[in-house]
């Protein structure tokens, strides 16, 4: 067991809280739903970037390369100034969903270079221009452009010409769980000397302005020792901490409170959130508290760096009192940095597959860093958000009937894996499920905690629905939670030699509630055909699937039904695993096996004599538009929606059936007595490779037809993976006219040209990694059953035959 593995074990057994501190500060808190108290729900406009430096956040903080404790009582981040910008660079800038011609878009260059799962070592890079940051130019040019034009990027402004920028590298290491060493290095990449101001900043999340009587924390300067200036922090929950700053020119103090004078024109606190900004940029000395205390403070370093040169500053944030650390930043400081970097190398050397190239290892390690840096403290108490705070003006009454009003049980105050801490600084249920699979390779305990968290009663709706995301908690994401839990369980079992059955049973019991919600709420006609709605695929469909159809009626969704079939097989796999030690679960396994047959049959052969979603003429799955007059029209869009049915596949080993006699008996009875269901799909009747049995929506013939499209370079197959929409629609867009309005789907391999869901994401052509992962997994499962004798053309039309394992 290497050093990082020991830290993970100590965290798991609660011997040492190595994960108490981490990169849990968001990259953006402004423009979010939680900070929106408007009557109309216009989150971007209610709290814009221009307010962020002056206005206290209600729910969580943001910052540049920020870290905090897991409750976000105390935050530490970096502010920069190049003596040209109109404001301090305290947070990343980007365009809002309404300002960008393709939706919200961060306009910065920053990189998560490294992190261990306990955050014992972290490394972050930010590229800071030496010229004035072009805030206005980015806004004006992107506003001028249409959705048919490409985005106007920061690089396009010329601000980085001649390499006139600083590479600012921020590194954190932990000497102990609450003893954090900070090293910040600024490199001048330009051709001439350039000055930069570095302001490592520490502040408290504002918890005192919303409710009367809350104790206010304080940070103040204490006596300096030689070249080291020390700030003492005292917080009613976090206790005492000290920030040691070596060689700081000065320390600056203000309050993390709203500057009401600047924003609203009426008097407010003497010292406000933007005080340090006003002092550094405008030279306003009155903005600083001369008493050297407050709730926000910064150490100020100013250096002119020669061309090609660099400057490094060092700080230490610790629970250890100054009396016990006589010289907190000495040679031992540098030794710990070297040691933690070495330990990080040792940890990842064990994680990486031996067959991976050096370049591949670097890519994978930085990918893990991106995941681990994307943890964020997320706070949302929905009842408080709707009602407003006792110490603040009451919000508009109509909010109580607005966004998320029927999710009053929601109380989120946790560290959660985010899709992206700037563009999507809020959880998305199915994104998180995908995150947990790679996270399990480095930190299975965190992955399991995340999956369990979303099934707790303060997340899951009382009716069993999982919350989608803060813009619309009631939207429906694909049901991949069970798939993720099963994968995480197997990954940990392989790594540790023993699976966490308590975890598996825990999630299974709660997922039963979610499964029941799906069955009861999303099967409109009781035919085991599911609508689902949005299902996370944004603009992939002809219509906005979260809104009522302009045609009336509903859509029988190929993906909605296929996701449910996959969900059923995932629950079956979990039930069979649990049944191996507890025969009670055999009955539940039988239930899921039979439910799968009903769903699979509905996709291929409706019981009411109507056409199914499988189009035998084209050999592909399509959504079916069901009109109020009973007319049913297949919408012939060749998209990943028609490939999702391939995800619903499971193989069973023969010895498993022998160990579960009750399940086997029920299975055999069903095969013999319900041929109306088992004859239409790939079922468990015929043994395959090594006597394995197959459960799948598609049989061998349907599989070949679907793969003919998927592996065709003029359709789905690209040099980099499977497209979300067939390239066929580049020259052959799908068009449906409704009441004189044309609805169309055409191939868009880059930015989205529609405004559906803000236009920030695009499913009409690009390659989506999670979908490709599931396709690879499905091909492997099919190969597991069919074996080497089943081959397909790859690419289609090439005449070259490969097994499904080789294609995968």
Rosetta blueprint (number, residue, H / E / L):
1 X L
2 X L
3 X H
4 X H
5 X H
6 X H
7 X H
8 X H
9 X H
10 X H
11 X H
12 X H
13 X L
14 X L
15 X L
16 X L
17 X L
18 X L
19 X L
20 X L
21 X E
22 X E
23 X L
24 X L
25 X L
26 X E
27 X L
28 X L
29 X L
30 X L
31 X L
32 X L
33 X L
34 X L
35 X L
36 X L
37 X L
38 X L
39 X L
40 X L
41 X L
42 X L
43 X H
44 X H
45 X H
46 X H
47 X L
48 X L
49 X H
50 X H
51 X H
52 X H
53 X L
54 X L
55 X L
56 X L
57 X L
58 X L
59 X L
60 X L
61 X L
62 X E
63 X L
64 X L
65 X L
66 X L
67 X E
68 X E
69 X E
70 X L
71 X L
72 X L
73 X L
74 X E
75 X E
76 X E
77 X E
78 X E
79 X E
80 X E
81 X E
82 X L
83 X L
84 X L
85 X L
86 X L
87 X L
88 X L
89 X E
90 X L
91 X L
92 X L
93 X L
94 X E
95 X E
96 X L
97 X L
98 X L
99 X L
100 X L
101 X L
102 X L
103 X L
104 X L
105 X E
106 X E
107 X L
108 X L
109 X L
110 X E
111 X E
112 X E
113 X E
114 X E
115 X E
116 X L
117 X L
118 X L
119 X L
120 X L
121 X E
122 X E
123 X E
124 X E
125 X E
126 X E
127 X E
128 X E
129 X E
130 X L
131 X L
132 X L
133 X L
134 X L
135 X H
136 X H
137 X H
138 X H
139 X H
140 X H
141 X H
142 X H
143 X H
144 X H
145 X L
146 X L
147 X L
148 X L
149 X L
150 X L
151 X L
152 X L
153 X L
154 X H
155 X H
156 X H
157 X H
158 X L
159 X L
160 X L
161 X H
162 X H
163 X H
164 X L
165 X E
166 X E
167 X E
168 X E
169 X E
170 X E
171 X E
172 X E
173 X E
174 X E
175 X E
176 X E
177 X L
178 X L
179 X E
180 X E
181 X E
182 X E
183 X E
184 X E
185 X E
186 X E
187 X E
188 X E
189 X L
190 X L
191 X L
192 X L
193 X L
194 X E
195 X E
196 X E
197 X E
198 X E
199 X E
200 X E
201 X E
202 X E
203 X E
204 X E
205 X L
206 X L
207 X L
208 X L
209 X L
210 X L
211 X L
212 X L
213 X L
214 X L
215 X L
216 X L
217 X L
218 X E
219 X E
220 X E
221 X E
222 X E
223 X E
224 X E
225 X E
226 X L
227 X L
228 X E
229 X E
230 X E
231 X E
232 X E
233 X E
234 X E
235 X E
236 X L
237 X L
238 X L
239 X E
240 X E
241 X E
242 X E
243 X E
244 X E
245 X E
246 X E
247 X L
248 X L
249 X L
250 X E
251 X E
252 X E
253 X E
254 X E
255 X L
256 X L
257 X L
258 X L
259 X L
260 X H
261 X H
262 X H
263 X H
264 X H
265 X L
266 X L
267 X L
268 X L
269 X L
270 X L
271 X L
272 X L
273 X L
274 X L
275 X H
276 X H
277 X H
278 X H
279 X H
280 X H
281 X H
282 X H
283 X L
284 X L
285 X H
286 X H
287 X H
288 X L
289 X L
290 X L
291 X L
292 X L
293 X E
294 X E
295 X L
296 X E
297 X E
298 X E
299 X E
300 X E
301 X E
302 X E
303 X E
304 X E
305 X E
306 X L
307 X L
308 X L
309 X L
310 X E
311 X E
312 X E
313 X E
314 X E
315 X E
316 X E
317 X E
318 X E
319 X L
320 X L
321 X L
322 X L
323 X L
324 X L
325 X L
326 X L
327 X L
328 X L
329 X L
330 X L
331 X H
332 X H
333 X H
334 X H
335 X H
336 X H
337 X H
338 X H
339 X H
340 X H
341 X H
342 X H
343 X H
344 X H
345 X H
346 X H
347 X H
348 X H
349 X H
350 X H
351 X H
352 X L
353 X L
354 X L
355 X L
356 X L
357 X L
358 X H
359 X H
360 X H
361 X H
362 X H
363 X H
364 X H
365 X H
366 X H
367 X H
368 X H
369 X H
370 X H
371 X H
372 X H
373 X H
374 X L
375 X E
376 X E
377 X E
378 X E
379 X E
380 X E
381 X E
382 X H
383 X H
384 X H
385 X H
386 X H
387 X H
388 X L
389 X L
390 X L
391 X L
392 X L
393 X L
394 X L
395 X L
396 X L
397 X H
398 X H
399 X H
400 X H
401 X H
402 X L
403 X L
404 X L
405 X L
406 X L
407 X L
408 X L
409 X L
410 X L
411 X E
412 X E
413 X E
414 X E
415 X E
416 X E
417 X E
418 X L
419 X L
420 X E
421 X L
422 X L
423 X L
424 X E
425 X L
426 X L
427 X L
428 X L
429 X H
430 X H
431 X H
432 X H
433 X H
434 X H
435 X H
436 X H
437 X H
438 X H
439 X H
440 X H
441 X H
442 X H
443 X H
444 X H
445 X H
446 X H
447 X H
448 X H
449 X H
450 X H
451 X H
452 X H
453 X H
454 X L
455 X L
456 X L
457 X L
458 X L
459 X L
460 X L
461 X L
462 X L
463 X L
464 X L
465 X L
466 X L
467 X L
468 X L
469 X L
470 X L
471 X L
472 X L
473 X L
474 X L
475 X L
476 X L
477 X L
478 X L
479 X L
480 X L
481 X H
482 X H
483 X H
484 X H
485 X H
486 X H
487 X H
488 X H
489 X H
490 X H
491 X H
492 X H
493 X H
494 X H
495 X H
496 X H
497 X L
498 X L
499 X L
500 X L
501 X H
502 X H
503 X H
504 X H
505 X H
506 X H
507 X H
508 X H
509 X H
510 X H
511 X H
512 X H
513 X H
514 X H
515 X H
516 X H
517 X H
518 X H
519 X H
520 X H
521 X H
522 X L
523 X L
524 X L
525 X L
526 X L
527 X L
528 X L
529 X L
530 X L
531 X L
532 X L
533 X L
534 X L
535 X L
536 X L
537 X L
538 X L
539 X L
540 X L
541 X L
542 X L
543 X L
544 X L
545 X L
546 X L
547 X L
548 X L
549 X L
550 X L
551 X L
552 X L
553 X L
554 X E
555 X E
556 X E
557 X L
558 X H
559 X H
560 X H
561 X H
562 X H
563 X H
564 X H
565 X H
566 X H
567 X H
568 X H
569 X H
570 X H
571 X H
572 X H
573 X H
574 X H
575 X H
576 X H
577 X H
578 X H
579 X H
580 X L
581 X L
582 X L
583 X L
584 X H
585 X H
586 X H
587 X H
588 X H
589 X H
590 X H
591 X H
592 X H
593 X H
594 X H
595 X H
596 X H
597 X H
598 X H
599 X H
600 X H
601 X H
602 X H
603 X H
604 X H
605 X L
606 X L
607 X L
608 X L
609 X L
610 X L
611 X L
612 X L
613 X L
614 X E
615 X E
616 X L
617 X L
618 X L
619 X L
620 X E
621 X E
622 X L
623 X E
624 X E
625 X E
626 X E
627 X L
628 X L
629 X L
630 X L
631 X L
632 X E
633 X E
634 X E
635 X E
636 X L
637 X L
638 X L
639 X E
640 X H
641 X H
642 X H
643 X L
644 X H
645 X H
646 X H
647 X H
648 X L
649 X E
650 X E
651 X E
652 X E
653 X L
654 X H
655 X H
656 X H
657 X H
658 X H
659 X H
660 X L
661 X H
662 X H
663 X H
664 X H
665 X H
666 X H
667 X H
668 X H
669 X H
670 X H
671 X H
672 X H
673 X H
674 X L
675 X H
676 X H
677 X H
678 X H
679 X L
680 X L
681 X L
682 X E
683 X L
684 X L
685 X L
686 X L
687 X L
688 X L
689 X H
690 X H
691 X H
692 X L
693 X E
694 X E
695 X E
696 X E
697 X L
698 X L
699 X L
700 X H
701 X H
702 X H
703 X H
704 X H
705 X H
706 X H
707 X H
708 X H
709 X H
710 X H
711 X L
712 X L
713 X L
714 X L
715 X L
716 X L
717 X E
718 X E
719 X L
720 X L
721 X E
722 X E
723 X E
724 X L
725 X E
726 X L
727 X L
728 X H
729 X H
730 X H
731 X H
732 X L
733 X L
734 X E
735 X E
736 X E
737 X E
738 X E
739 X L
740 X L
741 X E
742 X E
743 X E
744 X E
745 X E
746 X L
747 X L
748 X E
749 X L
750 X L
751 X L
752 X L
753 X L
754 X L
755 X L
756 X H
757 X H
758 X H
759 X H
760 X L
761 X L
762 X L
763 X L
764 X L
765 X E
766 X L
767 X E
768 X L
769 X H
770 X H
771 X H
772 X H
773 X H
774 X H
775 X H
776 X H
777 X H
778 X H
779 X H
780 X H
781 X H
782 X H
783 X H
784 X H
785 X H
786 X H
787 X H
788 X H
789 X H
790 X L
791 X E
792 X E
793 X E
794 X L
795 X L
796 X L
797 X L
798 X L
799 X L
800 X L
801 X E
802 X E
803 X E
804 X H
805 X H
806 X H
807 X H
808 X L
